[in-house]
Amino acid sequence: VELFGLTLKALRSSEMTMPPYEVVESKSTTIGELKANLCSEMNVDASKVRIWDYFERKPFALLEGHLDDTLESKRIMDLNFILLEEPLADGSWPLNDSNDDQSQPEPAAMSSGYPSYPTTSSDITSVGEPIQRGVVGLQNLGNTCFMNSSLQCLSNVPQLR
């Protein structure tokens, strides 16, 4: 069960000064489905655009060759920008496929033109004392464990304290 989808911000290369079009998609949506949905919503011919991972408003990776892959497998995160690149009048593409001027991993760390990442995640350790202490170790009274876990989660949200 997926409670919250990914909110993505889509841009057209011909309308970069316009506010992004926001869409909510599942992590299991394929790149091809995302492209079709965005093209439909933005009145763009899907056969005449290329789709890019436009991380931090910079061309990060061309997703055209990965239309069957999921958003999650391509590390598309919440509030990520997606670019629909339209060809120039002469038919050429404004963005370079290789992105030589972008800071990307070396070719050895890439698979099929898309940067690879470790498949396991690890916790980021921090040094020092926590900024604020939260509630821990509530007593369970019979079947209250789910309620206690919810209360612990809510008690650790700074806006709710």
N, C-alpha and C positions, 0 to 999 in steps of 0.2 A: 504494500500500500504506500503510495507516494502522497504525502500530505501537502507538500508545497512544490510547485513546479519551478522551473528556472525562468526568471524574468530576463529576457534578452532585449537588447537595444539594437535595432536594425537601421542601417543607413544605406542610402543609394549614393554611388560615387558621383552622380550628376547633381545631387542635392545635399552636399556635405554641410551646408550652413543651416539646413532645416533641422528642427528637433527630431531626435530619433523616434522611430516607430517601435513601441514596446509590445512584446508578445510574450505570453507564458506558455512554455512547452515542458513536456516531461523529459527527464534525463534519458529515458529510453527512446526518445524520438530520434529517427535517423537524420543525418545531414540532408539527405534527399527529401525527406518529408518536410524538414524545416525550410529548405529552399522553395519547395512547392507552395507551402503555406505563406511564406513571406512574399513570393512573387504574386500570388493570388491577392493577398491583402493590399499590396502596394501597386497593383496594376502594372506588373512588369512581365515580359515574356521570359519564362525560365530558360529557354534555349539561347537567349541573347545576353545572359549575365553569368558571372562567376561568383561563387560564394567564398568569403574569406572569414577566418577567425581574426577579428580586428581588435585584439586585446589591447586595452588602454589607448584606444583610438590610433593604433599603429598596425599595419599589415603584419600579422604574426605567421599565419599559415594559410595557404590556398587549400580549400576543402573539397574542390571539385573531384578529385580522384578518390574521395572517401565517402561517397554518397550513401553507402550501405552501412557505414559505421554510426554508432550512437553518439549523442552529444556527450554523454559521460565518458565514453572511451576516448574521445578527442579532448578531454579536459576542458569542455566549455562550462564555465561556472556561472552562477547567478550574477546578473547585471553585466554580463559580458557583451561587448559590442560585436555585431556581425555586419559585414559589408557586402552588399550586392554591387559588384563591379560591372559597370556598363562600358562597352567598347567606345573608343573615340570615333570621330567622324570617318577617319581613314581605316577603321576596322581593327586597329591595334588596341592593346590593353594598357591602361594607364599605369598599372602596377606590374612590377617585374616578378615573374614566377619565382625566381631564386631568392629575392629579397636580400641581395648582397649587402645592402647598406643597413640592414636591420641586425640587431643583436640577437642571434639565434645560436643554438648549439652547433658545434663543429659537425661536418658531414658524418663522422663516425658515430655520432650520437643520434643520428636521424634514421628513421625507417620509412621508406616510401615518401620521402620529402616532408614528413611531419616530425617535429621534435619528439623524442621519446623521453619518458619520465620513469622513475622507479615505480614498480607496480604496487609496492607496499607503502603505506603511509606510516609516519612515526610522529610521536608527540614532539612538540617544540619545547625544549626545556627552558625555563627562565631562572634567573638568579635573583636571590633576595626574597624578602617577605612579600606575601600577597598584599595588594592594595587595600582590600577589604575582606574581612572574613565572612563566610557564608554559613548557613545552618547545615550541620551534618549530624548523622546518627540519630534520626528520629526513631522512637519506639513503635514497633508494629503491634497493633492490638487486633489479633485475628486476621481479617482480610483487608487491612488498611495499607498494605505495601504500595499499591498503585497510587493511592491518594498521597501517601508520604513522599513518593518519588516526584509527583507533580508539585507538591508544596516546596520541595527542595529546589527543583528547577526554577520555580517562580521566585523563590526567595533569593536566588543568585542573579536575577536580572536587575541591574542597577536602577532602571527607570521605575521599578515596582517596589523598591525599598522605601 
